[in-house]
Amino acid sequence: MTLSNFIKGWVGETLGAAAQWALLDKSVYIPLNNVTLPTTNGTTQIDHVVVSRYGIFVIEAKNIDGWIFGDAKSRQWSIVKPGRKFRMQNPLDQNYRHVKAIADFLKVEEQKLHSMVMFWGECEFKTEMPSNVMSKGYITYIKSFNALLFSDEEVSAIVQALRSGALPKTWATRKSHLESLQARHSSTTTCPKCASPLVLRTARNGAAAGSKFYGCSSYPKCRHTIPYAS
């Protein structure tokens, strides 16, 4: 991660935090920002977590300019700017690791966590996105959940657990997390997305039929794959 990417990401996270504090009733929704948790294979850093009686909202913030192409199942999404095109990891896949990490950390059912991806910046979706991926309507989406999932006492306990269990917000934590990311994504034994074992598979269909690849053992719930280097 370059310094410019770090700053750009930090701006996106800051804008998301400002929106939460300005528009959410803090007696009902308790936001926690930049939460880094230890996991079974390193650490995971979550931009925003909003705890409420209506569930735990796990939010990935992206500060991106340009046209955005993607869908729920694609491994990578495309960002197009004048004269430029680049790819990014599917943020829903990225946020799935965050959801799983929080569920495991808190010993809470994943069904009580709501994954969200919020884009900031001068961006425009060029493909239809799932309802939990948005560039506006962030607060409205959160408030649309009205089924009671936690008591007030459970909400307080969850907030305390996340505050006490999260790693300190220091440069050392950020550096350690980046090193953890590099190690995790170079592994051929453990899925970097959900920490399940990777297994060697053979493609059955398409142009790659007959070629080998590493696939997550939790498929189809987790569709992460890694190329096989013979």
Buried (B, 14 or more C-beta within 10 A) or exposed (E): EEEEEEEBBBBBBBBBBEBBEEEBEEEBBBBBBBBBBBBEBBBBBBBBBBBBBBBBBBBBBBBBBBBBBBEEEBEEBBBBEEEEEEEBBBBBBBBBBBBBBBBBBBEBEBEBBBBBBBBBBEBEBEEEBEEBBBBEEBBEBBBEBEEEBBEEEBBEBBBEBBEEEBBEEEEEBBEBBBEBBEEBEEBEEBBBBBBBEBEEBEBEEEEEEEEBBBBBEBBEEBBBBBEBEE
